[in-house]
Amino acid sequence: MSHPIPDMNAVVGSHDLLLVTLDTLRFDVAEELAADGRLPNLAAWLPGGRWERRHSPGSFTYASHQAMLAGFLPTPASPDGPHPRLFAARFAGSESTESRTWVFDAPDLPGALAAAGYRTVCIGGVGFFNKQGPLGSVLPGMFQESHWEPEMGVPSPTSFEAQVARAERVAAEQAADQPLFLFVNVSALHQPNWFHLPGATREHGDSRASHAAALEYVDAHIGRLFTAMSRRRPCFAIVCSDHGTAYGEDGWTGHRIGHEVVWTVPYAHFTVPQQGGDA
């Protein structure tokens, strides 16, 4: 069942906005860990304690984020559409735009939110956000401000801690009278992730189990991110994967392929009340 959609015309301007992409996270792993009580910090915010099953707009990071940052978030995995969107560029004939959708006149969501008075900040993770070349500069270039350093990248065993620490700094310096749109691309799930599984070695390589261990690592620190983003005003948060990845299913490994484990992703949106407010 799809999560209820709020009136985003009331949310935009009154709430800080947080978009977290758990890069490469598979739906089945996310669902399994939530059901087993292994994601206490995330599950506390998931509507009903469960992820929503959705379909990704792309099979790898660049394609999926180009779509999401234009307002095309993962689509509910049910055939009873059209499924209304939270954000949408004004487009004649759009069947997924309705009265609750925040409609903008810009080619991308960060630019539209900046025009609406938001400070827009990107905290990158995987290589498409590292700004070390033209391709790695396209997505972060949509934001007024972007941050990336090697400690936030995929080879770092403490990547998410570095990202959260930077997010806390960004939020702490935010002017109280200006809303913030913070985007965080979490690199910890992406290969290599073997080092998150106790006892694993480089020779063992990545596996579904190390992928799950990486998600538990993220869960252990994500509460700090929600706390930082709810100090000034309520925060509307979207937490999802951009695509999944295969670990040998039907002979497939990796992503940028048309396999079910790649196209099916976990998704959630929810409001974190301002600290001290009512839940």
C-alpha positions in Angstrom: 0.0 0.0 0.0 1.3 3.4 -0.9 2.1 5.9 1.9 -0.5 8.7 2.2 0.5 11.8 0.3 0.4 15.1 2.1 -0.4 18.4 0.5 3.1 19.4 -0.6 1.9 22.9 -1.3 1.6 23.3 2.5 4.8 21.4 3.2 7.1 23.4 0.9 8.0 26.6 2.6 6.9 25.5 6.1 9.2 22.5 6.5 12.9 21.7 6.0 13.2 19.0 3.3 15.5 16.0 3.4 16.1 13.5 0.6 18.3 10.5 1.5 19.1 8.0 -1.3 20.5 4.7 0.1 22.5 4.0 -3.0 22.1 0.5 -4.3 19.8 -0.7 -1.5 17.7 -3.7 -2.4 14.1 -3.9 -1.4 14.2 -7.5 -0.1 17.1 -6.7 2.2 15.5 -3.6 3.5 12.2 -5.3 4.1 13.8 -8.3 5.8 15.9 -6.2 8.2 12.9 -4.0 9.2 10.8 -7.1 9.8 13.5 -8.7 11.9 14.0 -5.6 14.1 17.4 -4.9 12.8 16.7 -1.3 11.8 15.4 0.3 15.0 16.2 3.9 14.1 14.7 3.7 10.6 11.7 1.6 11.5 10.7 4.1 14.1 9.9 6.5 11.3 8.7 4.2 8.5 4.9 4.4 8.3 3.6 1.3 10.0 7.2 0.2 10.5 7.5 -1.0 6.9 9.1 0.1 3.7 6.9 0.7 0.6 7.7 -1.4 -2.4 8.4 0.8 -5.4 10.0 0.8 -8.8 13.1 2.8 -9.5 13.2 5.4 -12.4 16.6 4.1 -13.4 18.9 1.0 -13.1 22.0 2.9 -12.0 22.9 6.0 -10.0 23.2 8.6 -12.6 20.0 7.8 -14.5 18.0 7.4 -11.4 19.1 10.6 -9.8 18.6 12.6 -12.9 15.0 11.5 -12.7 14.5 11.9 -9.0 16.0 15.4 -8.9 13.5 16.3 -11.6 10.6 15.1 -9.4 10.3 11.5 -10.6 10.7 9.6 -7.3 10.4 5.8 -7.3 6.9 4.8 -8.4 4.6 2.6 -6.3 4.9 -1.0 -7.5 1.2 -1.5 -8.2 -0.8 -1.2 -11.4 -3.6 0.9 -10.0 -2.0 4.2 -11.2 -1.6 6.9 -12.1 0.3 7.5 -8.9 0.4 11.2 -7.9 3.8 12.7 -7.3 5.0 14.9 -4.5 6.9 17.3 -6.8 6.6 17.9 -10.5 7.8 20.3 -13.1 5.0 21.9 -14.9 4.3 19.7 -17.9 1.2 19.7 -20.1 -0.7 16.4 -19.9 1.1 15.0 -16.9 -1.2 12.3 -15.4 0.8 12.1 -12.1 0.4 15.8 -11.2 -2.6 16.6 -9.0 -3.7 19.2 -6.4 -1.4 17.9 -3.7 1.6 18.0 -6.0 4.1 20.9 -5.6 4.4 22.1 -9.2 7.4 24.1 -10.2 8.7 26.0 -13.3 12.3 24.8 -13.4 14.2 21.9 -15.0 15.1 20.4 -11.6 13.9 20.3 -8.1 16.9 21.9 -6.3 16.7 24.9 -8.7 13.0 25.2 -8.1 13.4 25.0 -4.3 16.2 27.6 -4.4 13.9 29.9 -6.3 11.3 29.3 -3.6 13.8 30.5 -0.9 15.4 27.3 0.2 19.1 26.8 0.7 19.9 23.7 -1.3 22.8 21.5 -0.2 24.1 18.2 -1.6 26.3 15.8 0.5 27.7 13.3 -2.0 28.7 9.7 -1.7 29.3 7.6 -4.8 31.5 8.7 -7.7 28.7 10.6 -9.6 28.9 13.2 -6.8 32.6 13.4 -6.2 33.1 16.5 -8.5 36.4 15.1 -9.7 35.5 15.5 -13.3 32.7 16.8 -15.6 30.4 13.8 -15.1 30.9 13.8 -11.4 29.9 17.4 -11.3 26.5 17.3 -13.1 24.4 16.2 -10.2 26.0 18.2 -7.4 26.0 21.2 -9.8 22.2 21.3 -9.4 22.6 22.6 -5.8 23.7 25.9 -4.4 26.3 24.1 -2.3 27.8 20.7 -2.5 30.2 18.6 -0.3 32.3 15.6 -1.0 35.5 14.2 0.3 37.2 10.8 0.1 36.0 9.8 3.6 32.4 10.0 2.2 33.1 7.7 -0.8 32.4 4.0 -1.4 35.8 2.6 -0.2 35.5 4.3 3.3 34.2 2.0 6.1 33.1 5.2 8.0 31.5 7.0 5.0 28.1 7.6 6.5 29.5 8.9 9.8 31.5 11.5 7.7 28.4 12.4 5.8 26.3 12.8 8.9 29.0 14.9 10.6 28.9 17.2 7.6 25.1 17.3 7.6 25.2 18.3 11.3 27.5 21.2 10.4 25.3 22.3 7.5 22.2 22.3 9.7 23.9 24.0 12.6 24.9 27.0 10.5 21.5 27.3 8.8 19.7 30.6 9.3 16.6 30.1 11.4 14.4 32.1 9.0 15.5 30.2 5.8 14.3 26.6 5.0 16.9 24.0 4.1 16.7 21.3 1.4 19.4 18.7 2.2 20.2 15.8 -0.2 22.4 13.0 1.0 23.6 10.2 -1.3 24.6 7.4 1.1 27.5 5.4 -0.4 27.8 2.7 2.3 25.6 0.1 0.7 27.4 0.3 -2.7 30.2 -2.1 -3.4 32.7 -2.5 -1.8 30.7 -3.2 1.3 32.4 -6.4 2.6 34.1 -4.5 5.4 30.8 -3.9 7.2 30.3 -7.7 7.8 32.2 -8.9 10.9 34.7 -11.5 9.9 34.6 -10.8 6.2 37.7 -10.2 4.2 38.5 -8.6 0.9 39.0 -12.1 -0.5 35.4 -13.0 0.5 34.1 -10.0 -1.5 30.7 -8.4 -1.2 27.5 -10.5 -0.6 23.9 -10.0 0.3 25.0 -10.5 3.9 27.5 -7.6 3.8 24.9 -5.5 2.0 22.6 -6.1 4.9 25.4 -5.3 7.4 26.0 -2.0 5.6 22.4 -1.1 6.1 22.6 -1.8 9.8 25.6 0.5 9.9 23.6 3.3 8.3 20.7 2.7 10.7 23.1 3.1 13.7 23.8 6.7 12.7 20.8 8.0 10.8 19.0 9.2 13.9 21.6 12.0 14.2 20.6 13.1 10.7 16.9 13.3 11.6 17.7 15.2 14.8 19.9 17.7 13.0 17.2 18.4 10.4 14.4 19.0 12.8 15.9 21.6 15.1 14.5 24.7 13.3 11.2 23.5 12.0 9.5 20.2 11.1 11.3 18.2 8.5 9.7 16.3 5.6 11.9 13.4 4.9 12.1 11.0 1.9 14.3 8.0 2.3 14.6 5.6 -0.6 17.0 3.6 -2.8 17.9 4.7 -6.3 18.2 1.1 -7.5 19.1 -2.3 -6.2 21.9 -4.7 -7.1 22.3 -8.4 -7.9 24.4 -10.8 -6.0 24.3 -13.8 -8.3 20.5 -14.0 -8.8 19.9 -15.8 -12.1 23.6 -15.5 -12.8 23.5 -11.7 -12.6 25.9 -9.5 -10.6 25.7 -5.7 -10.1 23.3 -3.2 -11.6 22.6 -1.2 -14.8 20.7 -4.4 -15.8 17.0 -5.1 -16.1 16.6 -7.5 -13.2 13.8 -7.5 -10.5 16.3 -7.0 -7.7 17.6 -3.9 -9.4 14.3 -2.3 -10.4 12.5 -2.9 -7.0 13.5 -0.5 -4.3 12.4 0.5 -0.7 10.8 3.9 -0.2 9.4 5.9 2.7 8.3 9.5 3.3 7.4 10.9 6.7 7.5 14.1 8.8 10.0 14.5 11.6 8.4 17.0 14.0 10.4 19.9 15.2 12.3 19.0 18.4 10.1 19.6 21.4 7.0 19.3 19.3 4.3 16.7 19.3 4.9 13.5 17.3 
